[in-house]
């Protein structure tokens, strides 16, 4: 199962917040909600988050066996 646990730590250590992601970078609140619930998001959104947070994919997602 893909989880977004690393995203929250990366976000915490950045100068961004969920507010700035939504209002400054146009990441939808639905995407933030999907991240919270470990639901799927597009690779385009992962790319956007990596660009905004200046990080690698591994800093956003992790794969864990069920």
DSSP file (Angstrom, degrees, kcal/mol; ACC not computed):
  #  RESIDUE AA STRUCTURE BP1 BP2  ACC     N-H-->O    O-->H-N    N-H-->O    O-->H-N    TCO  KAPPA ALPHA  PHI   PSI    X-CA   Y-CA   Z-CA
    1    1 A X              0   0    0      0, 0.0    63,-2.8     0, 0.0     2,-0.4   0.000 360.0 360.0 360.0 133.7    0.0    0.0    0.0
    2    2 A X  E     -A   63   0A   0     61,-0.2     2,-0.3    36,-0.1    61,-0.2  -0.705 360.0-172.1 -83.4 131.5    1.3    3.4   -0.9
    3    3 A X  E     -A   62   0A   0     59,-3.2    59,-2.1    -2,-0.4     3,-0.3  -0.901  26.5-146.6-124.4 154.5    1.2    5.9    2.0
    4    4 A X    >>  +     0   0    0     31,-0.3     4,-1.0    -2,-0.3     3,-0.7   0.052  60.0 120.9-107.1  23.3    1.9    9.6    2.2
    5    5 A X  H >> S+     0   0    0      1,-0.2     4,-1.2     2,-0.2     3,-0.5   0.887  72.8  54.9 -55.0 -43.8    3.4    9.6    5.7
    6    6 A X  H 3> S+     0   0    0     -3,-0.3     4,-2.6     1,-0.2    -1,-0.2   0.831  98.5  65.0 -62.2 -29.1    6.7   11.1    4.5
    7    7 A X  H <> S+     0   0    0     53,-1.1     4,-3.0    -3,-0.7    -1,-0.2   0.918  99.3  51.0 -57.6 -44.6    4.8   14.0    2.9
    8    8 A X  H <X S+     0   0    0     -4,-1.0     4,-2.1    -3,-0.5    -1,-0.2   0.870 111.8  46.6 -66.0 -36.6    3.6   15.3    6.2
    9    9 A X  H  X S+     0   0    0     -4,-1.2     4,-1.9     2,-0.2    -1,-0.2   0.909 113.5  49.0 -69.4 -42.2    7.1   15.3    7.7
   10   10 A X  H  < S+     0   0    0     -4,-2.6     4,-0.3    49,-0.4    -2,-0.2   0.915 112.6  48.1 -62.3 -43.4    8.5   17.0    4.6
   11   11 A X  H >< S+     0   0    0     -4,-3.0     3,-1.3     1,-0.2     5,-0.3   0.911 109.1  53.4 -63.5 -42.4    5.8   19.6    4.7
   12   12 A X  H 3< S+     0   0    0     -4,-2.1    -1,-0.2     1,-0.3    -2,-0.2   0.866 110.2  47.7 -59.9 -37.7    6.4   20.2    8.4
   13   13 A X  T 3< S+     0   0    0     -4,-1.9    -1,-0.3    -5,-0.1    -2,-0.2   0.423 104.7  77.2 -86.1   1.2   10.1   20.8    7.7
   14   14 A X  S <  S-     0   0    0     -3,-1.3    39,-0.1    -4,-0.3    -3,-0.0  -0.465  89.5-113.8-102.6 177.3    9.4   23.2    4.8
   15   15 A X  S    S+     0   0    0     -2,-0.2     2,-0.2     2,-0.0    -4,-0.1   0.394  91.0  89.6 -88.7   2.7    8.3   26.8    4.8
   16   16 A X        -     0   0    0     -5,-0.3     2,-0.3     4,-0.0    -2,-0.2  -0.517  55.0-169.1 -96.5 165.2    5.0   25.7    3.2
   17   17 A X     >  -     0   0    0     -2,-0.2     4,-2.5     1,-0.0     5,-0.2  -0.878  43.7 -97.1-139.9 172.3    1.7   24.7    4.9
   18   18 A X  H  > S+     0   0    0     -2,-0.3     4,-2.1     1,-0.2     5,-0.2   0.877 125.3  57.0 -61.5 -33.9   -1.5   23.1    3.6
   19   19 A X  H  > S+     0   0    0      1,-0.2     4,-3.1     2,-0.2     5,-0.4   0.942 109.4  42.6 -60.5 -48.8   -2.9   26.7    3.4
   20   20 A X  H  >>S+     0   0    0      1,-0.2     4,-2.0     2,-0.2     5,-1.8   0.860 110.8  56.3 -69.5 -34.1   -0.1   27.9    1.1
   21   21 A X  H  <5S+     0   0    0     -4,-2.5     6,-2.9     3,-0.2    -1,-0.2   0.922 116.3  37.2 -60.2 -42.0   -0.3   24.7   -1.0
   22   22 A X  H  <5S+     0   0    0     -4,-2.1     4,-0.5     4,-0.2    -2,-0.2   0.948 129.0  29.2 -74.8 -50.3   -4.0   25.4   -1.5
   23   23 A X  H  <5S+     0   0    0     -4,-3.1    -3,-0.2    -5,-0.2    -2,-0.2   0.786 131.1  30.0 -89.6 -28.3   -4.0   29.2   -1.9
   24   24 A X  T  <5S+     0   0    0     -4,-2.0    -3,-0.2    -5,-0.4    -2,-0.1   0.829 131.0  30.6 -96.8 -39.2   -0.5   29.9   -3.3
   25   25 A X  S   <S-     0   0    0     -5,-1.8    -3,-0.2    -4,-0.2    -2,-0.1   0.380  99.3-123.4-106.8   2.2    0.3   26.8   -5.3
   26   26 A X        +     0   0    0     -4,-0.5     2,-0.5    -6,-0.3    -4,-0.2   0.805  52.0 155.9  60.3  33.9   -3.3   25.8   -6.4
   27   27 A X        -     0   0    0     -6,-2.9    -1,-0.2    -7,-0.2    -2,-0.1  -0.816  47.1-116.4 -83.8 127.6   -3.2   22.3   -4.9
   28   28 A X     >  -     0   0    0     -2,-0.5     4,-1.8     1,-0.1     3,-0.3  -0.251   6.0-126.2 -69.6 152.8   -6.8   21.4   -4.3
   29   29 A X  H  > S+     0   0    0      1,-0.2     4,-2.3     2,-0.2    -1,-0.1   0.803 113.0  61.4 -64.9 -27.9   -8.2   20.8   -0.9
   30   30 A X  H  > S+     0   0    0      2,-0.2     4,-2.2     1,-0.2    -1,-0.2   0.886 102.6  49.9 -65.0 -38.3   -9.5   17.5   -2.2
   31   31 A X  H  > S+     0   0    0     -3,-0.3     4,-2.3     2,-0.2    -2,-0.2   0.922 110.3  49.6 -65.4 -43.6   -5.9   16.5   -3.0
   32   32 A X  H  X S+     0   0    0     -4,-1.8     4,-2.1     1,-0.2    -2,-0.2   0.911 111.3  50.1 -60.2 -41.9   -4.8   17.4    0.6
   33   33 A X  H  X S+     0   0    0     -4,-2.3     4,-1.7     1,-0.2    -1,-0.2   0.889 108.7  51.5 -63.7 -40.1   -7.7   15.4    1.9
   34   34 A X  H  <>S+     0   0    0     -4,-2.2     5,-2.9     1,-0.2     4,-0.2   0.880 108.8  51.8 -64.9 -37.6   -6.7   12.4   -0.3
   35   35 A X  H ><5S+     0   0    0     -4,-2.3     3,-1.1     1,-0.2   -31,-0.3   0.909 108.0  51.9 -63.5 -41.8   -3.2   12.7    1.1
   36   36 A X  H 3<5S+     0   0    0     -4,-2.1    -1,-0.2     1,-0.2    -2,-0.2   0.868 114.4  42.6 -60.8 -37.0   -4.6   12.6    4.7
   37   37 A X  T 3<5S-     0   0    0     -4,-1.7    -1,-0.2    -5,-0.1    -2,-0.2   0.308 110.8-118.5 -95.2   8.0   -6.6    9.5    3.9
   38   38 A X  T < 5 +     0   0    0     -3,-1.1     2,-0.2    -4,-0.2    -3,-0.2   0.863  63.4 149.7  55.0  38.4   -3.8    7.7    2.0
   39   39 A X      < -     0   0    0     -5,-2.9    -1,-0.2    -6,-0.1    -2,-0.1  -0.643  53.3 -80.7 -96.5 160.3   -5.9    7.6   -1.1
   40   40 A X        -     0   0    0     -2,-0.2     2,-0.3    -3,-0.1    -1,-0.1  -0.238  43.9-177.0 -64.5 143.9   -4.4    7.7   -4.6
   41   41 A X        -     0   0    0     -3,-0.1   -10,-0.0    -7,-0.1    -1,-0.0  -0.923  34.1 -92.0-132.0 161.9   -3.3   10.9   -6.3
   42   42 A X     >  -     0   0    0     -2,-0.3     4,-1.9     1,-0.1     3,-0.3  -0.296  25.9-121.0 -74.1 156.8   -1.9   11.4   -9.8
   43   43 A X  H  > S+     0   0    0      1,-0.2     4,-2.5     2,-0.2     5,-0.1   0.793 115.1  62.3 -65.0 -26.6    1.8   11.3  -10.6
   44   44 A X  H  > S+     0   0    0      2,-0.2     4,-2.3     1,-0.2    -1,-0.2   0.899 104.1  47.1 -64.3 -39.8    1.3   14.9  -11.9
   45   45 A X  H  > S+     0   0    0     -3,-0.3     4,-2.7     2,-0.2    -2,-0.2   0.882 110.6  51.7 -68.6 -38.5    0.3   16.0   -8.4
   46   46 A X  H  X S+     0   0    0     -4,-1.9     4,-2.4     2,-0.2    -2,-0.2   0.919 110.1  49.8 -62.4 -42.4    3.3   14.1   -6.9
   47   47 A X  H  X S+     0   0    0     -4,-2.5     4,-2.3     2,-0.2    -2,-0.2   0.915 110.3  50.3 -60.1 -44.7    5.5   16.0   -9.4
   48   48 A X  H  X S+     0   0    0     -4,-2.3     4,-2.8     1,-0.2    -2,-0.2   0.922 111.0  48.5 -59.6 -45.4    3.9   19.3   -8.4
   49   49 A X  H  X S+     0   0    0     -4,-2.7     4,-2.8     1,-0.2    -2,-0.2   0.897 110.3  51.2 -64.2 -40.5    4.5   18.6   -4.7
   50   50 A X  H  X>S+     0   0    0     -4,-2.4     5,-1.9     2,-0.2     4,-0.8   0.906 112.7  46.5 -62.5 -41.2    8.1   17.6   -5.3
   51   51 A X  H  <5S+     0   0    0     -4,-2.3     3,-0.3     3,-0.2    -2,-0.2   0.937 115.5  45.0 -65.6 -47.1    8.7   20.8   -7.3
   52   52 A X  H  <5S+     0   0    0     -4,-2.8    -2,-0.2     1,-0.2    -1,-0.2   0.913 122.2  36.4 -63.6 -44.6    6.9   23.0   -4.6
   53   53 A X  H  <5S-     0   0    0     -4,-2.8    -1,-0.2    -5,-0.2    -2,-0.2   0.463 103.4-129.6 -90.4  -2.4    8.7   21.3   -1.7
   54   54 A X  T  <5 +     0   0    0     -4,-0.8     2,-0.2    -3,-0.3    -3,-0.2   0.957  66.1 119.4  52.1  57.7   12.0   20.9   -3.6
   55   55 A X      < -     0   0    0     -5,-1.9     2,-0.2    -6,-0.1    -1,-0.2  -0.792  63.6 -95.5-140.6 179.5   12.2   17.2   -2.6
   56   56 A X    >   -     0   0    0     -2,-0.2     3,-1.6    -3,-0.1     4,-0.2  -0.552  39.1-104.7 -97.6 165.5   12.3   13.7   -4.1
   57   57 A X  G >> S+     0   0    0      1,-0.3     4,-2.5     2,-0.2     3,-2.3   0.871 120.5  62.2 -56.1 -38.6    9.4   11.3   -4.6
   58   58 A X  G 34 S+     0   0    0      1,-0.3    -1,-0.3     2,-0.2   -52,-0.1   0.697  96.0  60.3 -63.7 -18.4   10.6    9.3   -1.6
   59   59 A X  G <4 S+     0   0    0     -3,-1.6   -49,-0.4     1,-0.1    -1,-0.3   0.468 113.7  36.4 -85.6  -2.2   10.0   12.4    0.5
   60   60 A X  T <4 S+     0   0    0     -3,-2.3   -53,-1.1     1,-0.3     2,-0.3   0.731 121.1  25.2-113.8 -44.6    6.3   12.3   -0.5
   61   61 A X     <  -     0   0    0     -4,-2.5     2,-0.3   -55,-0.2    -1,-0.3  -0.861  52.4-171.2-128.3 158.5    5.3    8.6   -0.7
   62   62 A X  E     -A    3   0A   0    -59,-2.1   -59,-3.2    -2,-0.3     2,-0.5  -0.990  20.2-133.5-143.8 145.5    6.4    5.2    0.7
   63   63 A X  E     +A    2   0A   0     -2,-0.3     2,-0.4   -61,-0.2   -61,-0.2  -0.887  26.3 177.1-101.0 128.4    5.3    1.7   -0.2
   64   64 A X        -     0   0    0    -63,-2.8    -2,-0.0    -2,-0.5     2,-0.0  -0.998  30.7-117.4-129.6 134.5    4.4   -0.6    2.7
   65   65 A X              0   0    0     -2,-0.4    -2,-0.0     1,-0.1     0, 0.0  -0.363 360.0 360.0 -65.0 147.5    3.2   -4.2    2.4
   66   66 A X              0   0    0     -2,-0.0    -1,-0.1     0, 0.0    -2,-0.0   0.484 360.0 360.0 -69.3 360.0   -0.3   -4.8    3.8
